[in-house]
Amino acid sequence: MSDRPRIFDPHLVRQRITRALSRPDYPDFLFGHVNAEICDRLALIKRQFATTLILSDHPAGLDERLRASAQHDFVIAAGQGKRADLILDYEVPPLAPESLNCILSIMNLHAIDDLPGALSRYCRALRPDGLFIAALLGAGSLVELRDAWLNAEAARPQGASPRVAPFADIRSLGGLLQHAGFALPVADSEPLKLTYENPLAAMREIKAMGWSNALSARSRTPVTRSLLARAAAEYQAAARLENGRVSLSLNILYLTGWAPHESQQKPLRPGSATMPLAEALKSVGK
C-alpha cells in the first residue's frame, strides 16, 4: 500500500461485519439475490472450472450450490464469516499466481481502499483463461441516506461529517478491470429499490447488515437524538412513496473479466476493416 490517505477503517469494517454475521436474524436477502444472479451468469458459460474461490462474508448457500454443480470441481469459500474455509484480506489476498480457475467476489470490494491493486492481484491469481466475476455496490447506492444526513448537518457550525461511503461508477470500474490486466472486461449494473416502513427502519437494516459508517474521516462524536430526528425527517421528505413507505436505492455493479490467454478473441487492429464505415451504414439501412 502507498501513503495515500485511507478511506475506510479496515479494523472497523471487519468488526462490524463480524458482529452483524453473528446475529441469528442477519438480513441475507441481498446476498441471496446476488448469488442467484451469479449462478445464472455462470450457467451461461460453457466451461469447466477445476478450482473456484468464493470471496464472500456470507455465501448464503452459493458454496453448496457450486459444489453440487458439475461445472466446479473444487470450491473454496473465503471471507470473514463462520462458514468460511479460509479467512483472508480482500484487499491483499495471499493467493499464489496462476493458482485458480475462477474467482467470485460477492459484495465486498466496495469497502476496500486499494481496489485497483486488489483487482490486479486477483487477475494474477487466475490461471490463463480463468474467470473473474464480482458484485459490489456502485454509484447511486444509498443516495437517500447520504442526502438526508448532509441536509440534516448542513446548518451545523462544524459542517457535515462523511457518513456514507463513496461508490465507484460503472465506467471507472470497467477501466479498472482493463488496467488490472483482465481480457474481455465487462461491467454492467442492476438498480434496485428497497422500501421500508420509515427511515429509521432503513437505517436499522443497514446497521444489521454491517454497513454502518466505517469511514476513516467519520465523526467520533455520538449522534444526538435531535440530529437523528432531523436526518429521519429529511429522509422522509425526500424519499416518501405514495403508500407512506420510504425508498432506498442500491446499484449493484457486476464486473466480469478473464485472465489473458492466446485462444481468446482479439480486437481488430485499427484500419483493418474490409468495408468502409459509410458503406457498412448504408447496408444496415437497407
C-alpha angles and dihedrals in degrees: 000000000000127000092265115134113269117244095195134040098232094197091053092045091055093042093054095044091049092048092048093049091053091065115099089218096051107158102237098165093111093052089049091052095047093044091054090052091049091051091051090052093048091050089061091057113084096208137115116228117204096191124021125185120201114200106197139128089214115024090186091202097315091117092051092046093052093045089055090050121094088218095072121054100185125015127193121192112207129180145085099294128104092250094057118123088203132025113214145154111258092209098050105020114185094230123152117236115267093001101126138055099200134020122190117189113193120196101320111093094077090069101055130088104219102050094154090053093047092051090050091051092050091049091052091048091060123089115236109292090016119150129239123190124173134180119197142150113275140189111310094042120128092357093146091056094046093049093046093055093043091052093044092054098037094099096047115111091233092049128225123327120220107257106158122056120245113250127209120242124239096252093053092049092050088054092048091055090055094046090049089062102258119147122221093015118194130180123185136163141225115199114207131190118205122189130209137186091246141342094271090056090054091049092048092053092049088053091046089056091054093249098123118135109297098160116138091227094051120131114260091206112106115248111254123223091246093053091047090050091051092049091049091049092050090049093049093049095050103037105032115134128210091260091055096255124116130236131231121197125219125178112197113200119201119204123195128182141152131222105248119268132170092239094062124106111269126209115248118259114256109267095020096108115122095210128053114245093240091054092047091052091050091053091050091052094054 
